[in-house]
Amino acid sequence: MKNNRLILSILAVCMVSAICYGFISKKLTDPATPSKYMMVDVAEGGFNAKMLITSPEGSPSEIDLLSLAASNTYFNNLAANDKTVLTQLNNLHSVGWDIIQVISVSGGGSTRYILKKGE
């Protein structure tokens, strides 16, 4: 009985050691890639509606959106702008970027998307 308990204890220690070694060696040989972050700002208020995409390196690219100032085309322009923003966000998602936070400024017509890639 004592021998069986000793053998089971040794076997359990060996199994736990093997599992821990597997996790440690994976971390040592397969370093995680660092995460990258990107910002997408959408400002739709007024005459100068824009979408500003800031890359992880800090370089901005700008996309013109339709103005929401004219009341007779407001809803058409809003729908077109939404389609443009969603197309850009879907394109970024298809290459590995995930939205991790959305910040909306009430009354300002501005939305910021924080995207993350990696890890």
C-alpha positions in Angstrom: 0.0 0.0 0.0 2.8 2.4 0.9 4.7 1.4 -2.3 1.6 2.1 -4.4 1.2 5.6 -2.8 4.9 6.3 -3.4 4.7 5.2 -7.0 1.6 7.3 -7.6 3.1 10.4 -6.0 6.3 10.1 -8.1 4.2 9.6 -11.2 2.1 12.7 -10.4 5.2 14.8 -9.8 6.6 13.6 -13.2 3.4 14.4 -15.0 3.2 17.9 -13.5 6.8 18.5 -14.3 6.4 17.5 -17.9 3.3 19.7 -18.3 5.1 22.7 -16.7 8.2 22.1 -18.9 6.0 22.1 -22.0 4.6 25.5 -21.1 7.9 27.0 -20.2 9.8 25.7 -23.2 7.0 27.0 -25.5 7.4 30.5 -24.1 11.1 30.4 -24.4 11.2 29.1 -28.0 8.1 30.9 -29.3 8.2 34.5 -28.2 4.9 36.4 -28.5 4.7 39.0 -31.2 4.2 42.5 -29.7 0.8 44.1 -30.1 0.3 47.0 -32.5 -2.4 49.7 -32.1 -4.1 51.9 -34.6 -6.7 54.7 -34.4 -9.5 55.5 -36.7 -11.2 58.8 -36.1 -14.5 59.7 -37.8 -15.6 63.3 -37.6 -18.9 63.8 -39.4 -20.1 67.1 -38.0 -20.3 70.2 -40.3 -19.0 70.7 -43.8 -15.6 68.9 -43.4 -16.5 65.3 -42.7 -13.4 63.2 -42.5 -12.1 59.8 -41.6 -8.6 59.8 -40.2 -6.6 56.5 -39.9 -3.5 56.7 -37.9 -1.1 53.7 -38.5 0.9 52.1 -35.7 3.9 54.1 -36.9 2.0 57.3 -36.5 1.5 58.2 -40.1 -2.0 59.5 -40.9 -4.2 58.8 -43.9 -7.3 60.8 -44.6 -10.6 59.8 -46.3 -13.1 62.5 -47.2 -16.7 61.8 -46.2 -19.8 63.5 -47.5 -21.0 66.7 -45.6 -23.9 66.3 -43.3 -24.6 70.1 -43.2 -27.2 70.1 -46.0 -30.6 69.1 -44.6 -32.0 67.8 -47.9 -29.3 65.1 -48.4 -28.6 64.5 -44.7 -29.8 60.9 -44.6 -28.4 59.9 -47.9 -25.0 61.3 -47.0 -25.2 59.7 -43.5 -25.9 56.3 -45.1 -23.0 56.7 -47.6 -20.6 57.8 -44.8 -21.6 54.8 -42.7 -21.0 52.5 -45.7 -17.5 54.0 -46.2 -16.6 53.7 -42.5 -17.8 50.1 -42.3 -16.0 49.2 -45.5 -12.7 50.6 -44.1 -13.2 48.8 -40.8 -14.0 45.5 -42.5 -10.9 45.9 -44.7 -8.8 46.4 -41.5 -10.4 43.5 -39.8 -9.7 41.2 -42.8 -6.0 41.8 -42.4 -6.0 41.1 -38.7 -7.0 44.3 -36.9 -9.6 43.9 -34.1 -11.7 46.8 -32.6 -11.0 46.8 -28.9 -12.7 50.1 -28.0 -15.1 52.6 -29.5 -15.3 56.1 -28.1 -18.2 58.4 -29.1 -18.3 62.1 -28.4 -21.9 63.1 -27.9 -23.0 66.3 -29.7 -19.7 66.5 -31.6 -20.4 63.9 -34.3 -17.0 62.3 -33.6 -16.2 58.6 -33.1 -12.8 57.0 -32.4 -12.1 53.4 -33.0 -9.1 51.8 -31.3 -7.8 48.7 -33.1 -5.3 46.1 -32.0 -3.3 43.6 -34.0 -0.9 40.9 -32.7 -0.3 39.0 -29.5 
